[in-house]
Amino acid sequence: MVNKQPDTDNLLPGNKPGRGRPRGSRNKKNLAYDALVEKDAIEIIKQVIAKALEGDMNAAQVILSRIWRVPRDRLVKIDLPPVGCTAEVPAFIGAVLRAVADAKITPAEGDSLAAIIARLQSAVTLVELEQRIWQIETGTALPPRFAAVR
């Protein structure tokens, strides 16, 4: 039987075990900061905007970082050969390298594409190994539900 009594060994005297602070609620320190800034928030924002308009790049950066989020990734559109077996991976990696060399994509984007193809290569290799083991053990081709990777 499981003991349903809460562990009270780490509680200070007079404190009762409970569910704790609700998820998403703010702690006392942040609530105090909010209360301090709340009355002057509009004036502070006006001053930061005025500084940005005067040419203060730090103020402009603060404003722009709140308004205009820089995307983490971009959609990469390049022609890549299909990959259905491990023998086709070098052609894919070559195409990615050409795209990086031609400045169509950044090296970081090329690295991301290479990582994706490495995962695909691992999956294809596992399926190919499974097919070979199945054929060795049974002398028959792998059942159709396992044969399609391409």
Order of alpha helices (4+ residues) and beta strands (2+ residues): alpha-alpha-alpha-alpha-alpha-alpha
